[in-house]
Amino acid sequence: MQIPFTLLLQSDYGEPCDCVLTALTACISERIYKPPEVVYDCVEAVARRYGYDGKRRGVYTVAIKPIWEEAFKRLTGLERKVRYRFLKGIGWNFGTVAEQIMRENPVVLSVGRAGKYKNHAVTVIGFEGSDFIIADNWSRYPQRLAYSDIDIGATINYMG
């Protein structure tokens, strides 16, 4: 199963360490139908309050939830809760993500290591077998990521 989702490229926005900001921009843009450029500017402004600098350091995983919530509220005036789960296999599992996809909720996945990825964030937009289908902001096309390749320290965030 895969949900409709607009893939955005990290290289089209701001700084080199923008994987989280690009993922959040895509997730928010899908829900509020504002141009990604407008959403990105808001997400970036909020992220800078949480220590993001874009060049040397991206977004700390614990900051994704409050950045997403605050940016969404600034852009819509509405409060929506974002769920944060950490530790693959303990705090979340394949079923946790699959359930959100079936509800058409994209899931931001932050990994220390997962297959070819290191210290990166992607958006899970589907699943097939034991693989996630992801919007990796390094590609204009959906990619596959094996659940078994994801490190235990990975976190997920999704709008509940």
N, CA, C and O of each residue as an XYZ file, in Angstrom:
640
protein
N       0.848     -1.183      0.000
C       0.000      0.000      0.000
C       0.887      1.238      0.000
O       1.912      1.283      0.680
N       0.479      2.236     -0.770
C       1.217      3.503     -0.811
C       0.214      4.642     -0.857
O      -0.771      4.580     -1.593
N       0.464      5.688     -0.065
C      -0.419      6.849     -0.069
C       0.086      7.876     -1.076
O       1.288      7.948     -1.329
N      -0.807      8.667     -1.649
C      -0.363      9.738     -2.557
C       0.482     10.733     -1.771
O       0.123     11.121     -0.659
N       1.590     11.138     -2.345
C       2.505     12.016     -1.621
C       3.405     12.736     -2.615
O       3.919     12.118     -3.547
N       3.599     14.025     -2.425
C       4.486     14.808     -3.278
C       5.908     14.701     -2.741
O       6.177     15.046     -1.590
N       6.807     14.224     -3.582
C       8.201     14.089     -3.172
C       8.927     15.409     -3.410
O       8.903     15.952     -4.514
N       9.563     15.913     -2.376
C      10.338     17.148     -2.468
C      11.812     16.817     -2.357
O      12.193     15.899     -1.632
N      12.637     17.555     -3.068
C      14.079     17.345     -3.003
C      14.712     18.284     -1.996
O      14.452     19.488     -1.994
N      15.532     17.725     -1.156
C      16.263     18.499     -0.155
C      17.103     19.580     -0.820
O      17.241     20.675     -0.274
N      17.660     19.294     -1.977
C      18.526     20.264     -2.670
C      17.763     21.489     -3.176
O      18.382     22.483     -3.556
N      16.425     21.433     -3.187
C      15.622     22.576     -3.622
C      15.399     23.594     -2.515
O      14.845     24.666     -2.759
N      15.823     23.269     -1.307
C      15.564     24.132     -0.160
C      16.841     24.395      0.614
O      17.723     23.540      0.691
N      16.932     25.578      1.183
C      17.921     25.972      2.168
C      19.299     25.356      2.182
O      20.079     25.515      1.243
N      19.585     24.658      3.247
C      20.932     24.229      3.606
C      21.161     22.733      3.386
O      20.217     21.982      3.141
N      22.448     22.300      3.478
C      22.781     20.884      3.261
C      22.158     19.907      4.261
O      21.919     18.752      3.908
N      21.895     20.329      5.475
C      21.359     19.427      6.516
C      19.852     19.575      6.671
O      19.345     19.635      7.791
N      19.135     19.634      5.557
C      17.701     19.917      5.580
C      16.800     18.706      5.432
O      15.640     18.871      5.056
N      17.267     17.512      5.706
C      16.418     16.343      5.466
C      15.145     16.384      6.306
O      14.067     16.098      5.787
N      15.240     16.730      7.577
C      14.054     16.786      8.428
C      13.134     17.914      7.975
O      11.922     17.724      7.875
N      13.697     19.078      7.704
C      12.879     20.211      7.288
C      12.144     19.924      5.988
O      10.984     20.306      5.833
N      12.809     19.255      5.052
C      12.165     18.904      3.788
C      11.054     17.881      4.020
O       9.984     17.987      3.420
N      11.293     16.903      4.875
C      10.265     15.904      5.191
C       9.050     16.563      5.848
O       7.911     16.272      5.483
N       9.290     17.440      6.803
C       8.176     18.117      7.471
C       7.427     19.028      6.505
O       6.200     19.110      6.548
N       8.166     19.709      5.637
C       7.530     20.564      4.630
C       6.583     19.754      3.758
O       5.455     20.175      3.502
N       7.039     18.593      3.303
C       6.194     17.744      2.458
C       4.964     17.268      3.231
O       3.851     17.313      2.708
N       5.154     16.817      4.463
C       4.028     16.312      5.258
C       2.997     17.402      5.541
O       1.795     17.157      5.438
N       3.450     18.585      5.890
C       2.525     19.681      6.188
C       1.854     20.174      4.910
O       0.648     20.422      4.903
N       2.615     20.317      3.840
C       2.051     20.796      2.569
C       0.928     19.891      2.086
O      -0.056     20.372      1.523
N       1.062     18.594      2.299
C       0.033     17.645      1.884
C      -1.287     17.876      2.622
O      -2.358     17.620      2.072
N      -1.215     18.350      3.842
C      -2.419     18.518      4.657
C      -3.067     19.884      4.510
O      -4.275     20.008      4.715
N      -2.305     20.910      4.161
C      -2.879     22.258      4.186
C      -2.919     22.933      2.821
O      -3.460     24.032      2.696
N      -2.364     22.305      1.806
C      -2.435     22.824      0.440
C      -1.872     24.228      0.289
O      -2.430     25.057     -0.429
N      -0.770     24.487      0.965
C      -0.021     25.726      0.766
C       1.229     25.377     -0.013
O       1.712     24.247      0.065
N       1.760     26.330     -0.764
C       2.978     26.036     -1.535
C       4.118     25.599     -0.613
O       4.295     26.158      0.469
N       4.887     24.600     -1.045
C       5.992     24.115     -0.207
C       6.971     25.219      0.213
O       7.539     25.156      1.303
N       7.167     26.209     -0.628
C       8.102     27.289     -0.285
C       7.627     28.057      0.949
O       8.433     28.418      1.807
N       6.337     28.302      1.036
C       5.755     29.001      2.188
C       5.890     28.132      3.434
O       6.279     28.613      4.498
N       5.569     26.864      3.293
C       5.652     25.938      4.423
C       7.102     25.792      4.881
O       7.381     25.826      6.080
N       8.025     25.631      3.930
C       9.441     25.475      4.285
C       9.936     26.675      5.095
O      10.608     26.499      6.112
N       9.612     27.883      4.657
C      10.074     29.078      5.374
C       9.613     29.068      6.819
O      10.369     29.439      7.717
N       8.388     28.650      7.050
C       7.861     28.574      8.411
C       8.567     27.472      9.202
O       8.989     27.696     10.336
N       8.695     26.290      8.612
C       9.355     25.165      9.284
C      10.794     25.540      9.651
O      11.252     25.251     10.756
N      11.498     26.180      8.728
C      12.884     26.572      8.998
C      12.961     27.577     10.149
O      13.819     27.449     11.023
N      12.078     28.568     10.156
C      12.088     29.572     11.228
C      11.866     28.912     12.591
O      12.534     29.253     13.567
N      10.936     27.978     12.651
C      10.672     27.271     13.913
C      11.879     26.410     14.293
O      12.291     26.396     15.453
N      12.444     25.696     13.322
C      13.574     24.799     13.594
C      14.787     25.557     14.134
O      15.517     25.030     14.973
N      15.008     26.762     13.674
C      16.147     27.554     14.175
C      16.004     27.833     15.665
O      17.009     27.963     16.364
N      14.795     27.924     16.155
C      14.565     28.107     17.592
C      14.951     26.868     18.381
O      15.169     26.946     19.590
N      15.038     25.716     17.705
C      15.363     24.443     18.352
C      16.797     23.993     18.052
O      17.119     22.815     18.205
N      17.656     24.920     17.628
C      19.070     24.613     17.461
C      19.518     24.237     16.068
O      20.703     23.979     15.858
N      18.611     24.198     15.111
C      18.981     23.879     13.720
C      19.824     25.010     13.147
O      19.490     26.184     13.310
N      20.924     24.654     12.470
C      21.697     25.687     11.770
C      21.875     25.376     10.286
O      22.288     26.243      9.516
N      21.566     24.143      9.881
C      21.555     23.796      8.469
C      22.873     23.428      7.840
O      22.894     22.685      6.858
N      23.962     23.917      8.363
C      25.269     23.662      7.760
C      26.036     22.562      8.499
O      26.517     21.608      7.887
N      26.141     22.707      9.804
C      26.888     21.730     10.597
C      25.975     20.728     11.282
O      26.374     19.607     11.596
N      24.748     21.154     11.503
C      23.858     20.327     12.313
C      22.436     20.463     11.779
O      21.950     21.566     11.528
N      21.792     19.335     11.615
C      20.389     19.337     11.214
C      19.512     19.486     12.450
O      19.817     20.271     13.349
N      18.438     18.739     12.487
C      17.486     18.801     13.591
C      17.693     17.587     14.496
O      17.776     16.455     14.019
N      17.776     17.829     15.790
C      17.827     16.719     16.746
C      16.495     15.977     16.688
O      15.439     16.596     16.559
N      16.547     14.654     16.783
C      15.320     13.867     16.631
C      14.248     14.241     17.656
O      13.059     14.194     17.341
N      14.643     14.609     18.866
C      13.644     14.975     19.878
C      12.964     16.302     19.568
O      11.942     16.628     20.170
N      13.520     17.068     18.638
C      12.936     18.366     18.279
C      11.940     18.267     17.124
O      11.229     19.233     16.844
N      11.877     17.127     16.456
C      10.972     17.006     15.305
C       9.521     17.237     15.727
O       8.801     17.993     15.075
N       9.096     16.606     16.788
C       7.715     16.717     17.267
C       7.325     18.171     17.536
O       6.335     18.635     16.972
N       8.062     18.914     18.377
C       7.632     20.289     18.639
C       7.748     21.208     17.412
O       6.950     22.132     17.257
N       8.718     20.962     16.559
C       8.828     21.779     15.344
C       7.605     21.559     14.469
O       7.004     22.518     13.984
N       7.233     20.292     14.263
C       6.074     19.961     13.427
C       4.812     20.589     14.002
O       4.043     21.216     13.274
N       4.596     20.424     15.301
C       3.390     20.974     15.929
C       3.341     22.498     15.831
O       2.303     23.064     15.490
N       4.456     23.160     16.128
C       4.472     24.623     16.109
C       4.324     25.179     14.695
O       3.592     26.146     14.486
N       4.999     24.588     13.739
C       4.887     25.067     12.352
C       3.464     24.879     11.846
O       2.912     25.774     11.204
N       2.863     23.725     12.128
C       1.485     23.474     11.701
C       0.539     24.514     12.304
O      -0.343     25.027     11.616
N       0.721     24.819     13.573
C      -0.140     25.809     14.234
C       0.063     27.198     13.639
O      -0.909     27.921     13.419
N       1.310     27.580     13.377
C       1.566     28.896     12.774
C       0.925     29.017     11.389
O       0.424     30.080     11.020
N       0.945     27.924     10.630
C       0.436     27.952      9.261
C      -1.085     27.827      9.169
O      -1.686     28.286      8.198
N      -1.712     27.207     10.177
C      -3.146     26.948     10.089
C      -3.969     27.566     11.213
O      -5.176     27.760     11.071
N      -3.313     27.873     12.328
C      -4.047     28.333     13.496
C      -4.640     27.188     14.298
O      -5.306     27.410     15.309
N      -4.395     25.953     13.844
C      -4.947     24.770     14.494
C      -3.874     24.016     15.271
O      -2.717     23.951     14.856
N      -4.276     23.452     16.399
C      -3.348     22.616     17.164
C      -3.579     21.161     16.802
O      -4.702     20.663     16.879
N      -2.515     20.487     16.410
C      -2.559     19.049     16.113
C      -1.404     18.396     16.841
O      -0.297     18.934     16.854
N      -1.639     17.270     17.434
C      -0.602     16.547     18.151
C       0.196     15.661     17.204
O      -0.356     15.015     16.314
N       1.492     15.647     17.414
C       2.388     14.751     16.692
C       2.850     13.698     17.677
O       3.204     14.013     18.813
N       2.848     12.470     17.253
C       3.313     11.360     18.085
C       4.792     11.120     17.797
O       5.230     11.138     16.647
N       5.540     10.897     18.859
C       6.983     10.612     18.772
C       7.226      9.254     19.406
O       6.855      9.019     20.556
N       7.849      8.368     18.655
C       8.174      7.041     19.184
C       9.645      6.756     18.892
O      10.129      7.022     17.791
N      10.340      6.223     19.865
C      11.756      5.912     19.669
C      12.032      4.460     19.985
O      11.221      3.786     20.620
N      13.168      3.984     19.544
C      13.661      2.625     19.712
C      12.843      1.595     18.927
O      11.839      1.069     19.407
N      13.302      1.332     17.722
C      12.691      0.321     16.857
C      12.619     -1.012     17.596
O      13.591     -1.453     18.210
N      11.465     -1.635     17.526
C      11.273     -2.932     18.165
C      10.838     -2.832     19.616
O      10.389     -3.819     20.199
N      10.967     -1.650     20.205
C      10.567     -1.446     21.598
C       9.446     -0.398     21.658
O       8.358     -0.674     22.163
N       9.722      0.800     21.139
C       8.734      1.884     21.145
C       7.868      1.910     19.906
O       6.786      2.497     19.909
N       8.336      1.280     18.856
C       7.560      1.199     17.607
C       8.040      0.003     16.804
O       9.137     -0.507     17.031
N       7.218     -0.439     15.870
C       7.602     -1.555     15.009
C       6.972     -1.375     13.627
O       6.337     -0.357     13.356
N       7.150     -2.353     12.776
C       6.622     -2.276     11.417
C       5.114     -2.025     11.440
O       4.605     -1.212     10.669
N       4.410     -2.718     12.318
C       2.961     -2.566     12.416
C       2.524     -1.163     12.803
O       1.497     -0.675     12.331
N       3.302     -0.515     13.663
C       2.996      0.862     14.067
C       2.964      1.769     12.842
O       2.045      2.569     12.668
N       3.982      1.631     11.999
C       4.086      2.463     10.800
C       3.013      2.063      9.789
O       2.362      2.931      9.207
N       2.823      0.769      9.574
C       1.817      0.297      8.620
C       0.426      0.808      8.986
O      -0.350      1.181      8.107
N       0.114      0.826     10.267
C      -1.189      1.326     10.719
C      -1.373      2.788     10.324
O      -2.455      3.177      9.884
N      -0.333      3.599     10.475
C      -0.428      5.011     10.101
C      -0.586      5.167      8.587
O      -1.355      6.010      8.125
N       0.127      4.372      7.831
C       0.018      4.438      6.371
C      -1.404      4.076      5.947
O      -1.959      4.707      5.048
N      -1.994      3.077      6.579
C      -3.369      2.691      6.245
C      -4.358      3.802      6.596
O      -5.450      3.866      6.031
N      -3.979      4.665      7.516
C      -4.794      5.848      7.864
C      -4.421      7.053      6.996
O      -4.944      8.152      7.180
N      -3.511      6.829      6.051
C      -2.994      7.860      5.147
C      -2.235      8.961      5.877
O      -2.284     10.130      5.495
N      -1.534      8.565      6.934
C      -0.651      9.463      7.675
C       0.791      9.153      7.317
O       1.281      8.076      7.656
N       1.490     10.059      6.642
C       2.911      9.816      6.400
C       3.673      9.831      7.725
O       3.270     10.496      8.679
N       4.774      9.090      7.767
C       5.560      8.939      8.988
C       6.990      9.383      8.712
O       7.639      8.870      7.800
N       7.483     10.337      9.498
C       8.874     10.771      9.363
C       9.734      9.806     10.170
O       9.551      9.646     11.377
N      10.668      9.172      9.485
C      11.572      8.184     10.071
C      12.978      8.772     10.115
O      13.536      9.137      9.081
N      13.544      8.862     11.308
C      14.918      9.353     11.479
C      15.802      8.187     11.875
O      15.503      7.458     12.821
N      16.890      8.018     11.145
C      17.772      6.880     11.387
C      19.210      7.332     11.624
O      19.675      8.325     11.063
N      19.896      6.571     12.471
C      21.343      6.722     12.587
C      21.986      5.954     11.443
O      22.900      6.437     10.774
N      21.479      4.738     11.239
C      21.906      3.876     10.124
C      20.726      3.043      9.653
O      19.961      2.490     10.443
N      20.610      2.979      8.328
C      19.575      2.139      7.717
C      19.950      1.945      6.263
O      19.786      2.853      5.448
N      20.448      0.773      5.938
C      20.864      0.536      4.554
C      21.910      1.555      4.129
O      22.952      1.681      4.771
N      21.639      2.278      3.056
C      22.585      3.281      2.540
C      22.537      4.601      3.306
O      23.326      5.502      3.023
N      21.639      4.730      4.255
C      21.453      5.996      4.959
C      22.221      6.045      6.276
O      22.345      5.048      6.988
N      22.728      7.227      6.571
C      23.398      7.484      7.843
C      22.995      8.885      8.293
O      23.140      9.858      7.554
N      22.486      8.965      9.523
C      22.026     10.247     10.069
C      21.136     10.978      9.071
O      21.466     12.064      8.594
N      20.016     10.363      8.773
C      19.130     10.895      7.739
C      17.682     10.735      8.169
O      17.363      9.897      9.013
N      16.810     11.542      7.585
C      15.371     11.430      7.813
C      14.674     11.278      6.471
O      15.001     11.965      5.504
N      13.727     10.384      6.429
C      12.923     10.128      5.234
C      11.464     10.060      5.672
O      11.167     10.011      6.866
N      10.563     10.056      4.704
C       9.149      9.943      5.021
C       8.631      8.610      4.504
O       8.740      8.308      3.316
N       8.073      7.825      5.398
C       7.476      6.548      4.996
C       6.095      6.870      4.432
O       5.257      7.482      5.094
N       5.880      6.433      3.175
C       4.611      6.709      2.500
C       3.895      5.422      2.072
O       2.830      5.466      1.457
N       4.496      4.279      2.409
C       3.870      3.017      2.050
C       4.654      1.850      2.584
O       5.683      2.010      3.240
N       4.148      0.667      2.290
C       4.851     -0.555      2.661
C       4.458     -1.653      1.692
O       3.371     -1.645      1.114
N       5.369     -2.593      1.532
C       5.128     -3.760      0.694
C       5.988     -4.887      1.240
O       7.208     -4.756      1.339
N       5.355     -5.982      1.591
C       6.105     -7.066      2.216
C       6.710     -6.560      3.512
O       5.999     -6.012      4.355
N       8.021     -6.739      3.683
C       8.702     -6.248      4.883
C       9.523     -4.996      4.597
O      10.442     -4.664      5.346
N       9.190     -4.310      3.521
C       9.882     -3.068      3.147
C       8.961     -1.862      3.330
O       7.744     -1.948      3.161
N       9.577     -0.748      3.679
C       8.872      0.521      3.647
C       9.101      1.149      2.281
O      10.172      1.003      1.692
N       8.105      1.836      1.792
C       8.262      2.679      0.611
C       8.428      4.088      1.157
O       7.589      4.579      1.912
N       9.512      4.726      0.769
C       9.845      6.017      1.372
C       9.969      7.120      0.328
O      10.336      6.895     -0.825
N       9.646      8.317      0.791
C       9.956      9.533      0.049
C      11.287      9.993      0.630
O      11.338     10.615      1.692
N      12.348      9.679     -0.077
C      13.682     10.096      0.348
C      13.960     11.408     -0.361
O      13.949     11.471     -1.591
N      14.205     12.433      0.395
C      14.370     13.752     -0.210
C      15.683     13.921     -0.975
O      16.094     15.042     -1.273
N      16.336     12.801     -1.290
C      17.480     12.804     -2.206
C      17.063     12.330     -3.600
O      17.880     12.323     -4.520
N      15.788     11.932     -3.763
C      15.330     11.364     -5.034
C      13.913     11.833     -5.355
O      13.101     12.046     -4.455
N      13.633     11.988     -6.624
C      12.281     12.364     -7.063
C      11.349     11.156     -7.149
O      10.162     11.306     -7.441
N      11.879      9.966     -6.897
C      11.095      8.741     -7.016
C      11.071      8.000     -5.688
O      12.056      8.019     -4.951
N       9.956      7.346     -5.375
C       9.908      6.561     -4.138
C      11.013      5.500     -4.117
O      11.382      4.944     -5.152
N      11.525      5.238     -2.930
C      12.585      4.254     -2.716
C      12.054      3.174     -1.782
O      11.000      3.332     -1.166
N      12.783      2.099     -1.687
C      12.441      1.019     -0.753
C      13.495      0.968      0.355
O      14.683      1.190      0.119
N      13.037      0.676      1.539
C      13.931      0.530      2.678
C      13.457     -0.682      3.481
O      12.330     -0.709      3.976
N      14.322     -1.673      3.603
C      13.979     -2.879      4.356
C      13.881     -2.545      5.846
O      14.776     -1.916      6.411
N      12.800     -2.967      6.465
C      12.625     -2.761      7.901
C      13.809     -3.344      8.666
O      14.257     -2.761      9.653
N      14.311     -4.471      8.223
C      15.420     -5.141      8.916
C      16.722     -4.337      8.851
O      17.623     -4.576      9.655
N      16.840     -3.401      7.927
C      18.049     -2.579      7.807
C      18.063     -1.368      8.743
O      19.081     -0.687      8.864
N      16.957     -1.108      9.389
C      16.837      0.083     10.238
C      17.407     -0.213     11.621
O      17.091     -1.238     12.226
N      18.255      0.698     12.120
C      18.889      0.508     13.431
C      17.882      0.683     14.568
O      16.838      1.314     14.403
N      18.216      0.118     15.711
C      17.327      0.152     16.879
C      17.072      1.583     17.374
O      16.020      1.855     17.954
N      18.009      2.482     17.154
C      17.869      3.854     17.644
C      16.968      4.734     16.800
O      16.781      5.909     17.118
N      16.408      4.194     15.736
C      15.555      4.993     14.843
C      14.299      5.480     15.559
O      13.763      4.810     16.441
N      13.844      6.668     15.153
C      12.626      7.259     15.715
C      11.614      7.486     14.610
O      11.960      7.607     13.435
N      10.357      7.542     15.015
C       9.297      7.905     14.081
C       8.478      9.047     14.681
O       8.347      9.167     15.899
N       7.935      9.877     13.801
C       7.022     10.941     14.170
C       5.883     10.936     13.175
O       6.108     10.749     11.979
N       4.669     11.139     13.645
C       3.521     11.211     12.750
C       2.428     12.024     13.429
O       2.331     12.076     14.655
N       1.609     12.656     12.594
C       0.526     13.472     13.128
C      -0.621     12.547     13.494
O      -1.159     11.844     12.638
N      -0.992     12.548     14.758
C      -2.023     11.643     15.243
C      -3.396     12.240     15.221
O      -4.362     11.581     15.606
